[in-house]
Amino acid sequence: MDHSGKVDQDDIVRARNVLLSSGRLSPRDKVDAYRVLAQVSPAAYLPLLARALQDLSHEGGRTHPAALTLCEEAVAAARAIDPAEPARADHLYEALDTCQRELYRAGRRAEGLALRAEMLAIGRARAELAGEPVVAGLNTWAAGLSEEGRYAEAADAMTELVTVLLPDGSRSGALAWSLLEWIAVLHEAGRSGEALDAFETLVGVQAAEAAGNDRDRMISRLHTLIGYARMLDAHGRDERAGLVREEALALLTELALRGARYSGGGYEVSFWAVLLSLPGAGSDRPAPGEPRPPSGTDPMYWSPDTKQRYFDSRHALREEVDALAARATDDPDRHLAELVRLHRVLTVRSTVYWRYRTHLFAEQVRPLFDEGVELARRLSPHDPAAGTRTLAGSLIDRSAFHVAVGELGPALEDFREALGHPGAAN
């Protein structure tokens, strides 16, 4: 481009020659060429420029040092597309989605949430235009609200989404995850009755899915039953919780007696890891003013800064647990119960973290579940009532871990022992 602001013809020729070359073009080559050509033929090249800028921001799986600047340029390019272009909304939605993640990574949370609101507006407009019931962006918006502690609004957003998904039942692959997110935000919003009803709905959906004796579906249902019982306990529904645990025991017994080879991993383990974190919400709060992970949501969809903060916190938490363990040895009546509680927080955070490093998952978290059981056994003599319930809960946690890594025999042993203790609850 010359100093008058006009595009130099030589630049245009060079850009076109680059695109026509026989070699494989890098994202940088495409961006440089599209920047020039978008000025002379915006209808053809602005969409390509927006996409190439996003690709360059994360080239080869690595975040570019100027990723946010590139993503902001991609949004500007997408906005500049003619509003009459039918695909404009799709291009803008994708550019906004990439940019909001980078804004969160940079700690500019308010701006990131504002872009999520714009994505939702685009999703509503597209759904209305296409006559489709599902609105894109609702779950992303709900997760953003949840991270900011705006649980009532998040619950309303997820209620809207689930209401649309439910009629299709298990045919919708997103239904189980959406139900789990819905349960979590209803719980966080203090709408415990609705949260328990939603959990009952999830149990019913998974019962229908598992009716064909699909092993993985049955295992997902088992994890859901365990999580449901734990939430029932948290809300004083002990009788119903006991019945749900008996149902879980029957299902686990059936799976173990089949003797089918099960390697663990996959979708059902991710689902278990997120379920494990649900009931600990009341004892695992962030520092005042800090966002928290959106409960019930797969970590893949957390904002980058929240994910980094949550996972990094494991190190300080480990040090705190170790220091408290020394005090609990000297004065168990005073410190052991708090050690048990804090150790479970560490176990949950570590499980969620290591789940996505599959080859090290079992190796890293197995000792934590074993430690949790041993700590609970130590607690029982000092506080027989609470200690017995805590031991039952720790055994059920470890049982679910055994299921997650394909050890159905040990899982059944732990679960049977847990139910042998009075008031088998967490």
C-alpha positions as CSV (number, residue, x, y, z in Angstrom):
1,M,0.0,0.0,0.0
2,D,1.3,3.5,-0.8
3,H,1.3,6.6,1.4
4,S,-2.1,7.8,-0.1
5,G,-3.8,4.7,1.4
6,K,-4.3,3.1,-2.0
7,V,-3.3,-0.5,-2.6
8,D,-0.2,-0.8,-4.7
9,Q,-0.7,-2.9,-7.9
10,D,2.6,-4.7,-7.3
11,D,1.4,-5.8,-3.9
12,I,-1.8,-7.1,-5.4
13,V,0.2,-9.1,-8.0
14,R,2.6,-10.5,-5.4
15,A,-0.4,-11.5,-3.2
16,R,-2.1,-13.3,-6.0
17,N,1.2,-15.0,-7.0
18,V,1.6,-16.3,-3.5
19,L,-1.8,-17.8,-3.5
20,L,-1.2,-19.4,-6.9
21,S,2.1,-20.9,-5.9
22,S,2.4,-24.6,-5.9
23,G,3.9,-24.8,-2.5
24,R,2.0,-25.3,0.8
25,L,1.1,-21.9,2.2
26,S,1.7,-21.1,5.9
27,P,-1.0,-19.2,7.9
28,R,1.4,-16.2,7.8
29,D,1.6,-16.3,4.0
30,K,-2.2,-16.5,3.7
31,V,-2.7,-13.6,6.2
32,D,-0.2,-11.4,4.3
33,A,-1.9,-12.1,1.0
34,Y,-5.5,-11.8,2.2
35,R,-4.8,-8.5,3.9
36,V,-3.9,-7.0,0.6
37,L,-6.6,-8.7,-1.5
38,A,-9.4,-8.0,1.0
39,Q,-9.0,-4.3,0.3
40,V,-9.7,-4.7,-3.4
41,S,-12.1,-7.6,-3.3
42,P,-13.6,-7.7,0.3
43,A,-16.5,-10.0,-0.6
44,A,-14.1,-12.8,-1.6
45,Y,-11.3,-12.2,0.8
46,L,-12.6,-10.9,4.1
47,P,-14.0,-14.3,5.2
48,L,-10.7,-15.9,4.2
49,L,-8.7,-13.3,6.1
50,A,-10.8,-13.8,9.2
51,R,-10.2,-17.5,9.1
52,A,-6.5,-17.2,8.4
53,L,-5.9,-14.8,11.3
54,Q,-7.5,-17.3,13.6
55,D,-5.4,-20.1,12.3
56,L,-2.2,-18.0,12.7
57,S,-3.2,-17.2,16.3
58,H,-2.8,-20.9,17.2
59,E,-0.6,-22.2,14.5
60,G,0.6,-25.8,15.0
61,G,-1.2,-26.0,18.3
62,R,0.8,-23.2,19.8
63,T,-0.5,-19.9,20.9
64,H,1.1,-17.0,18.9
65,P,2.7,-14.3,21.0
66,A,0.3,-11.8,19.4
67,A,-2.7,-14.1,19.5
68,L,-5.1,-11.6,21.0
69,T,-4.2,-8.9,18.4
70,L,-4.6,-11.4,15.6
71,C,-8.0,-12.5,17.0
72,E,-9.2,-8.9,17.4
73,E,-8.2,-8.3,13.7
74,A,-10.2,-11.4,12.8
75,V,-13.3,-10.0,14.5
76,A,-12.8,-6.7,12.7
77,A,-12.5,-8.5,9.3
78,A,-15.6,-10.5,10.1
79,R,-17.6,-7.4,11.1
80,A,-16.5,-5.8,7.8
81,I,-18.2,-8.5,5.7
82,D,-21.3,-7.2,3.9
83,P,-24.3,-7.7,6.2
84,A,-26.2,-9.0,3.2
85,E,-23.7,-11.9,2.9
86,P,-25.6,-15.0,4.2
87,A,-22.5,-16.6,5.8
88,R,-21.5,-13.4,7.6
89,A,-23.1,-14.5,10.9
90,D,-21.1,-17.8,10.8
91,H,-17.8,-16.1,10.2
92,L,-18.4,-13.5,12.9
93,Y,-19.5,-16.1,15.4
94,E,-16.3,-18.1,14.9
95,A,-14.1,-15.1,15.1
96,L,-15.8,-13.9,18.3
97,D,-15.5,-17.4,19.8
98,T,-11.7,-17.4,19.2
99,C,-11.3,-13.9,20.4
100,Q,-13.2,-14.3,23.7
101,R,-10.9,-17.1,24.7
102,E,-7.9,-14.9,24.2
103,L,-9.5,-12.1,26.1
104,Y,-10.1,-14.4,29.0
105,R,-6.5,-15.7,28.7
106,A,-5.3,-12.1,29.0
107,G,-7.5,-11.5,32.1
108,R,-9.9,-9.2,30.3
109,R,-12.9,-11.1,31.6
110,A,-15.6,-8.5,31.2
111,E,-14.7,-8.1,27.5
112,G,-14.7,-11.8,27.0
113,L,-18.1,-12.1,28.6
114,A,-19.4,-9.3,26.4
115,L,-18.3,-11.2,23.3
116,R,-20.1,-14.3,24.6
117,A,-23.2,-12.2,24.9
118,E,-22.7,-11.1,21.2
119,M,-22.3,-14.7,20.2
120,L,-25.6,-15.6,21.9
121,A,-27.3,-12.8,20.1
122,I,-26.0,-14.1,16.8
123,G,-27.1,-17.6,17.8
124,R,-30.6,-16.4,18.5
125,A,-30.8,-14.6,15.2
126,R,-29.6,-17.6,13.3
127,A,-31.9,-20.0,15.1
128,E,-34.9,-17.7,14.3
129,L,-33.9,-17.4,10.7
130,A,-33.5,-21.1,10.2
131,G,-36.5,-22.1,12.3
132,E,-34.3,-24.2,14.6
133,P,-35.0,-24.6,18.3
134,V,-31.4,-24.9,19.6
135,V,-29.7,-21.6,20.1
136,A,-25.9,-21.7,19.7
137,G,-23.9,-20.0,22.4
138,L,-26.3,-20.6,25.3
139,N,-24.1,-23.0,27.2
140,T,-21.0,-20.8,26.6
141,W,-22.9,-17.9,27.9
142,A,-24.1,-19.9,30.9
143,A,-20.6,-21.0,31.7
144,G,-19.4,-17.4,31.6
145,L,-22.2,-16.3,34.0
146,S,-21.4,-19.2,36.3
147,E,-17.7,-18.2,36.5
148,E,-18.8,-14.8,37.7
149,G,-21.1,-16.2,40.3
150,R,-24.2,-15.1,38.4
151,Y,-25.9,-18.5,39.0
152,A,-29.5,-17.5,38.7
153,E,-28.9,-16.1,35.2
154,A,-26.8,-19.2,34.3
155,A,-29.6,-21.5,35.5
156,D,-32.1,-19.6,33.4
157,A,-29.9,-20.0,30.3
158,M,-29.4,-23.7,30.9
159,T,-33.1,-24.2,31.5
160,E,-33.8,-22.7,28.1
161,L,-31.3,-25.0,26.5
162,V,-32.4,-28.2,28.2
163,T,-36.0,-27.5,27.5
164,V,-35.2,-27.6,23.8
165,L,-32.9,-30.6,24.0
166,L,-35.1,-32.9,26.2
167,P,-37.8,-33.8,23.6
168,D,-35.1,-35.4,21.4
169,G,-33.9,-37.5,24.4
170,S,-30.7,-39.4,24.1
171,R,-30.6,-38.7,20.3
172,S,-29.0,-35.5,21.3
173,G,-25.3,-36.1,22.1
174,A,-25.2,-32.9,24.1
175,L,-28.1,-33.8,26.4
176,A,-26.3,-35.6,29.2
177,W,-23.6,-32.8,29.5
178,S,-26.2,-30.1,29.3
179,L,-28.2,-31.8,32.1
180,L,-25.1,-32.0,34.2
181,E,-24.4,-28.3,33.7
182,W,-28.1,-27.5,34.4
183,I,-28.0,-29.5,37.7
184,A,-24.8,-27.7,38.8
185,V,-26.1,-24.1,38.2
186,L,-29.5,-24.9,39.8
187,H,-27.6,-26.2,42.8
188,E,-25.3,-23.1,43.0
189,A,-28.3,-20.8,42.6
190,G,-29.9,-22.3,45.7
191,R,-32.7,-24.0,43.7
192,S,-32.1,-27.4,45.4
193,G,-35.5,-28.9,44.6
194,E,-35.1,-28.2,40.9
195,A,-31.5,-29.4,40.9
196,L,-32.6,-32.8,42.4
197,D,-35.5,-33.0,39.9
198,A,-33.0,-32.3,37.1
199,F,-30.7,-35.1,38.5
200,E,-33.6,-37.5,38.4
201,T,-34.2,-36.5,34.8
202,L,-30.5,-37.3,34.0
203,V,-30.8,-40.7,35.7
204,G,-33.9,-41.5,33.6
205,V,-32.2,-40.5,30.4
206,Q,-29.2,-42.6,31.1
207,A,-31.4,-45.6,32.2
208,A,-33.0,-45.5,28.8
209,E,-29.5,-45.3,27.1
210,A,-28.2,-48.2,29.1
211,A,-31.3,-50.4,28.4
212,G,-29.5,-52.0,25.5
213,N,-26.7,-53.3,27.8
214,D,-24.1,-51.1,26.3
215,R,-21.2,-51.3,28.8
216,D,-20.0,-47.7,28.5
217,R,-23.5,-46.4,28.9
218,M,-24.0,-48.5,31.9
219,I,-20.8,-47.2,33.5
220,S,-21.8,-43.6,32.8
221,R,-25.2,-44.3,34.5
222,L,-23.3,-45.9,37.5
223,H,-21.3,-42.7,38.0
224,T,-24.4,-40.6,37.7
225,L,-26.2,-42.7,40.4
226,I,-23.3,-42.2,42.7
227,G,-23.3,-38.5,42.1
228,Y,-27.0,-38.3,42.5
229,A,-26.9,-40.1,45.9
230,R,-24.2,-37.7,47.1
231,M,-26.3,-34.6,46.2
232,L,-29.3,-36.2,47.9
233,D,-27.2,-36.5,51.0
234,A,-26.1,-32.9,50.8
235,H,-29.8,-31.9,50.9
236,G,-30.8,-34.2,53.7
237,R,-32.6,-36.8,51.5
238,D,-31.0,-39.7,53.2
239,E,-33.7,-42.3,52.6
240,R,-33.8,-41.6,48.8
241,A,-30.0,-41.5,48.7
242,G,-29.8,-45.0,50.2
243,L,-32.2,-46.3,47.6
244,V,-30.1,-44.8,44.8
245,R,-26.9,-46.3,46.2
246,E,-28.6,-49.7,46.3
247,E,-29.4,-49.3,42.7
248,A,-25.8,-48.3,42.0
249,L,-24.6,-51.4,43.9
250,A,-26.9,-53.7,41.8
251,L,-25.6,-52.1,38.6
252,L,-21.9,-52.4,39.7
253,T,-22.5,-56.0,40.7
254,E,-23.9,-56.8,37.3
255,L,-20.9,-55.2,35.6
256,A,-18.4,-57.0,37.8
257,L,-20.0,-60.4,37.4
258,R,-20.0,-60.1,33.6
259,G,-16.2,-60.1,33.8
260,A,-16.1,-58.1,30.5
261,R,-12.8,-56.5,29.8
262,Y,-12.9,-52.8,30.4
263,S,-9.9,-50.6,29.9
264,G,-11.4,-47.3,31.3
265,G,-11.0,-43.9,29.6
266,G,-13.1,-41.9,27.2
267,Y,-16.3,-40.0,27.7
268,E,-17.5,-41.8,30.8
269,V,-14.3,-41.0,32.7
270,S,-14.6,-37.3,31.9
271,F,-18.2,-37.4,33.0
272,W,-17.2,-39.0,36.3
273,A,-14.4,-36.5,36.9
274,V,-16.9,-33.6,36.6
275,L,-19.6,-35.4,38.6
276,L,-17.0,-35.9,41.4
277,S,-16.6,-32.2,41.7
278,L,-20.3,-31.3,42.1
279,P,-21.0,-31.9,45.8
280,G,-17.7,-30.4,46.9
281,A,-18.8,-27.0,45.7
282,G,-19.7,-25.8,49.2
283,S,-16.3,-26.5,50.6
284,D,-14.2,-25.6,47.6
285,R,-14.8,-21.9,47.1
286,P,-12.5,-19.4,45.4
287,A,-11.0,-16.5,47.1
288,P,-13.2,-13.4,47.3
289,G,-13.5,-11.6,44.0
290,E,-12.0,-14.5,42.0
291,P,-13.9,-16.5,39.4
292,R,-14.5,-20.2,39.9
293,P,-14.7,-23.0,37.4
294,P,-18.2,-23.4,36.1
295,S,-19.5,-26.4,38.1
296,G,-20.8,-29.3,36.0
297,T,-18.9,-28.2,32.9
298,D,-16.1,-30.1,31.2
299,P,-12.7,-28.3,31.7
300,M,-12.3,-28.0,27.9
301,Y,-14.9,-25.3,28.1
302,W,-13.7,-23.3,31.1
303,S,-12.1,-19.9,30.4
304,P,-8.3,-20.2,30.1
305,D,-7.5,-18.0,33.0
306,T,-9.9,-19.8,35.3
307,K,-8.5,-23.2,34.3
308,Q,-4.9,-22.1,34.8
309,R,-5.7,-20.6,38.3
310,Y,-7.7,-23.7,39.3
311,F,-5.0,-26.2,38.2
312,D,-2.1,-24.1,39.6
313,S,-3.8,-24.0,43.0
314,R,-3.1,-27.7,43.4
315,H,0.5,-27.0,44.4
316,A,-0.3,-24.6,47.3
317,L,-3.1,-26.9,48.3
318,R,-0.7,-29.9,48.5
319,E,1.6,-27.9,50.8
320,E,-1.4,-26.9,53.0
321,V,-2.5,-30.6,53.2
322,D,1.0,-31.7,54.1
323,A,1.3,-29.0,56.8
324,L,-2.1,-29.9,58.2
325,A,-1.2,-33.6,58.2
326,A,1.6,-32.9,60.7
327,R,-0.7,-31.0,63.0
328,A,-3.3,-33.7,62.7
329,T,-0.8,-36.3,63.8
330,D,-0.1,-34.3,67.0
331,D,-3.7,-33.3,67.7
332,P,-6.2,-35.4,65.7
333,D,-9.2,-34.3,67.6
334,R,-8.6,-30.7,66.5
335,H,-7.2,-31.1,63.0
336,L,-8.1,-34.4,61.5
337,A,-11.6,-33.6,60.2
338,E,-10.3,-30.5,58.4
339,L,-7.5,-32.5,56.9
340,V,-10.0,-35.0,55.5
341,R,-12.1,-32.2,54.0
342,L,-9.1,-30.4,52.5
343,H,-7.6,-33.7,51.2
344,R,-10.8,-34.4,49.3
345,V,-10.6,-30.9,47.7
346,L,-7.0,-31.7,46.5
347,T,-8.2,-35.1,45.3
348,V,-11.0,-33.6,43.2
349,R,-8.8,-30.9,41.7
350,S,-6.1,-33.4,40.9
351,T,-8.6,-35.8,39.3
352,V,-10.0,-33.1,37.0
353,Y,-6.4,-32.0,36.1
354,W,-4.9,-35.5,35.4
355,R,-8.0,-36.8,33.5
356,Y,-6.6,-34.9,30.5
357,R,-3.2,-36.4,30.8
358,T,-4.5,-39.9,30.2
359,H,-1.3,-41.9,30.3
360,L,-0.5,-40.6,33.8
361,F,-4.0,-40.4,35.1
362,A,-4.2,-43.6,37.3
363,E,-0.6,-43.3,38.4
364,Q,-1.1,-39.7,39.7
365,V,-4.5,-39.9,41.4
366,R,-4.6,-43.5,42.8
367,P,-2.5,-42.5,45.9
368,L,-4.9,-39.7,46.6
369,F,-7.9,-41.9,46.7
370,D,-6.0,-44.4,48.9
371,E,-4.9,-41.7,51.2
372,G,-8.5,-40.4,51.4
373,V,-9.7,-43.8,52.7
374,E,-6.9,-44.1,55.2
375,L,-7.5,-40.6,56.6
376,A,-11.2,-41.4,56.9
377,R,-10.4,-44.6,58.8
378,R,-8.3,-42.6,61.2
379,L,-11.2,-40.1,61.7
380,S,-13.8,-42.7,62.8
381,P,-12.4,-43.3,66.3
382,H,-12.2,-39.6,67.0
383,D,-15.6,-38.7,65.6
384,P,-17.6,-41.9,65.3
385,A,-20.8,-40.4,63.8
386,A,-19.2,-38.1,61.2
387,G,-16.2,-40.4,60.7
388,T,-18.3,-43.4,59.7
389,R,-20.2,-41.3,57.1
390,T,-17.0,-39.8,55.8
391,L,-15.4,-43.3,55.5
392,A,-18.4,-44.5,53.5
393,G,-18.1,-41.5,51.2
394,S,-14.3,-42.0,50.8
395,L,-14.8,-45.7,49.9
396,I,-17.5,-44.8,47.3
397,D,-15.1,-42.2,45.9
398,R,-12.4,-44.8,45.6
399,S,-14.9,-47.3,44.2
400,A,-15.8,-44.9,41.4
401,F,-12.0,-44.3,40.7
402,H,-11.6,-48.1,40.3
403,V,-14.5,-48.1,37.9
404,A,-12.9,-45.3,35.9
405,V,-9.7,-47.2,35.4
406,G,-11.4,-50.5,34.7
407,E,-10.9,-52.3,38.0
408,L,-14.5,-53.5,38.6
409,G,-13.6,-56.1,41.2
410,P,-11.9,-53.7,43.6
411,A,-14.7,-51.2,42.9
412,L,-17.3,-53.7,44.0
413,E,-15.3,-54.5,47.2
414,D,-15.1,-50.8,48.2
415,F,-18.8,-50.1,47.4
416,R,-20.0,-53.1,49.5
417,E,-17.8,-52.0,52.4
418,A,-19.2,-48.5,52.1
419,L,-22.8,-49.6,52.3
420,G,-22.0,-51.8,55.3
421,H,-21.3,-48.6,57.3
422,P,-24.3,-46.9,58.9
423,G,-25.3,-43.8,57.1
424,A,-23.3,-44.4,54.0
425,A,-23.0,-40.9,52.9
426,N,-20.3,-38.3,52.1
